[in-house]
């Protein structure tokens, strides 16, 4: 069964006019061509769609059903064409943004919410990636804009600092190291950990630094949110490394202790990065300018 849009429009025109002749005129088709198309539809379906009468045609039950479906299809096509036309004229846009874990969950939401409120015709898809992958995606055109660790970005990318992003260790208040003001990763790498899922950019980052120490992290639980991780730490399942912003927020309601880490890789600066500004679509430029107003460094 293969009907094209010409078939659909013709059938609706014939049904509304109750005449193949008048339906053909409305569809700008020759009568013979219109009649052949209607017969072809009936043959494909295996049922008559019209009852030919002396003064026009009448829809059969199958014809009534097809008319309903045809109108829906044509309405959806018109809506699709209108929306795509709006994109082509720049009235609508969808931006593909990449961000590392803490950027996506802790630092972007407020700024993005403000942007989307200001520009209701623009949508933003945020995808989590490691900083090195973000640079590669921007270079290939697979993404429009990124939020990544500044030190991991190549020099040729345009960027501006957005915020500092320190990683900290969280433990139970009665943990043996809870009273320390700071520690390093080597001293705790052999402990039981609670972490994010393996697809998380942050978890991959931590695992990489563990491998550099010759250690494979013992992750007893993998979860999808920092809230859930903090609850597991409070319950004594293990320790965790999370962004300081998240630790500060959840420590108000969950009993955890935050310990600063001395490893250089735990103190990062995040930057908004793009390809050359002159080549950016206007909606991406608008997003970059908006995020610049929310920069905290």
N, C-alpha and C positions, 0 to 999 in steps of 0.2 A: 504494500500500500504506500504509494508515494504521491502526496499532494504538494504542490508548490503554492506560494502566496498568491499567484495569479488565479489558481483554482479556487482558493479560499475566498478571495475578493469577488470573483465571478459568482460563486454559489450564493454568497450573502446578497449580492446585487439582484440576482434572479429571484431569490426567496422574498426579498423586500418588494420587488416590482411585481411578483407573481407572474413573471413573463420572461422567457428566455430571450426574446427579441429585445425587450427593454433593458434586461440585465446585461446583455451584450453591449448595448449602446453605452450604458453607464460605465462599463469596464473597458470601453474603447477597443472592443474585439469584433471581428466579423461574425455574423450569425452562425455561419458554418463552423467556424473555429470554436465558438462558445458551445454550440451544441455537441461538438466532438469532445470537448473537455468534460462536459456534464456526463456524457455516456461513458467516458473513460473512468470517471470517479465511481459511477455505479458499477462498472465492470470490476474495478479494483475491490470494491466493498462486497460485491456479490448480492446487493439488494438495490431495489429502485429507490431513488431519493425524491423523485417528482412524479406526480400523476399528470400526464398530458391531457388537457381538456380543450374544448373548442375555443375558449377565451382565456388562454393562459395556462398556468400550471398550479398544482396544489402540492404542498409538502407531504410526504409520507411520514410515518412515525420515525423512520431512520433519518429522513431529511430534517425533521425538527431537531433531532439529537445532534446531527452534524452542524446545523445552523448555530446551536448554542456553543459548540466547541470552536467553530470557526470564528465566531465573534470574540471569544476569549483569546484565541491565538493572535488575531489581528490587533486586538487591544494591547496585548503584551508586546507585540512587535513594535507598535507605535510608541509605547512607553520606552522600550529599549532604544529605539532610534532617537527619541527626544533626549534621553539621558546621555547617550553617546555624543549627540550633537552638542549638548551643553559642555561636555568634557572638551570637545574639539574647539569650542569658542572660548575656553578658559573659564567658563562659569562654574564648573565643578572640577575637582581634582582629587586624586588619591596619592598620598605620599608613602613610600616604603622607607621606614626608618629602622636602623639596626642599633642595638645598645647592649652593653655588657650587663650582667645580672643586676648589680646594685644600681646601675644607672636606670634600667628599665623599671625596677620595683621601688626604688627609694627617691631618686632625684628627678625623674621626668614627669610623673603623674600630675603634679600640681601645675607645672608649666604647660603641659599638653592640654589639660582641661581648660585652662585660660585661653589657649590658642584656638581650640575647637569651638569654644563659645563665641569667640570674636569672629571666626570664619566658618559659618555653618555649612558652606558649600564645599569645604575641604575635609577629607577623611585621612586619617593616619593609621597605618598598620605598623606596629612595633614588634620587631622580631629580635630575640635574644641571640647574640653571637659573642665569641671571644674577640678581643680587640684586633688581633692580627687578621682574623677573618673579615672584620668590618672594613679594614683598609683594602683588602683584596676585592671585596664586593663593590665598594665605591669605585675602584679603579676600572672594573669590568662593566660598570653601569647596572649591576644587579640590585643596587640600592641607591636611594637619593641622598640620604643624610645619615650620619652616625653619631653616637656618643660612646667614646672609647677612652682607654688609658692613653694619655698624651704621649708618654715615653715609648709606646708601642707603635706609633704612627709614623709613616715615612714623611720626609721633609716636604715632598711635593704636594701633599694634601693641604688645602686651606683649612685652618682650624682656629678656634679661640677657646680659652679656658672657660669651663663651665662650673666646676665645683671640685673640692677636695673630697677624696673618698678613702678613708682609712678602714682597714680591716682589723678587727679585734677578736680576741678569744673570749668566749663566754663559758662560765662554769657555774655549778651550784654554789650558793653562799657558804656552804660548809665543806667545800672541796679543799684539799690540802694546799692548793696553790691560790686559793681565793684571796688571800691577804697580800699577795704580790701586787706591786704597782705595774710591773711589766714582765714580759717573758719573751723567749724566742721560740720559733717553730721547732727547732731541734729538740728542745726540752720536753715538748708535749707530743711529738709526732708518733710516739709509740702508744699513746692513749687510745681508748675507744672514742670514736667520733660520731657525731650526728651531722648529716649533710644534706645537700640538695640532690635531686636526681642526677644521674650520670650525664644527661644531655645538657645540664646547666653549664654555662660558660664559667661561672665562678668555681664550681666544683672541679671542672677540668683544670682550672688555674691552680687550685690548691693541690690537686693530685700531681701536677707537673712538678711543683716545688718539693713535694714529698719524694718523688722519684729522684730528684737531684740529690737528695740526702741518702738515697739508697733504701728508702722506706716505702712500703705499700700501706696506705692508710687502712685501718680497721674501721670501716663505716658500718655501724650497727643498724642504722636506720637512714633511709633516704626519703626525703619529703619534698613537697612542692612549694612551701612557703617558709619565710623566716619566723612567722608566728608559731607554726607547728614545730620548727626546730627548737625554738626557745622553750616550748612546753616540754619537749623531750629532755632537754638539758636540765630543766627544773626537776624532772622526775628521776634524774640520775642515770640516764641511759648512756650519756657520754658528754664530751665537750664539743664545741663547735666554733668555727671561724665564720663570722658574718660582718657585714658593713656596720660601722660604728653608729650610723644614723638609725639603722634598724634596732640595734641593741639598746640604744638610748630610748627609743620609742616603746619597745616591749618590756623594758625593765620597770616601767611604771605599773604594770599589772601582773608581771611574771617574776618570780623570785630567781633572778640570775645575777651573777657578778661579772662585770666587764674588766678585762685585763688587756692593756696595750701590748702590742707586739713590736719588737725591735727590728725585725727583718725589713730590709728596704722595700721588698715587693709588697708589703702590707700598707705602705703609705703611697697612695697614688693621686694623681690629678687627672680628672676627666675633662675631655675637650669635645666640643661639637665640631665635626669634621665633614667636609664636602669636597667635591671636585672643584675646579676653578669656578668662582662665583659667577663670572660672566656667562658661563654655559648652563647655569641652573635655570629650570623653569621658574616662573614667577612665584607659584605657591611654595616651592622649596625655599626660595629666597625669603619669603614672608615668614616661614617657620623659623629659619635661621635667625632672622632679625628679632623675632619674638623671644626665642630662647636666649639671645644675647642679653635681653632685659632682665632675665631671671638668673643670670650668671652670679655666682656667689664668691668669685675670686677676682 
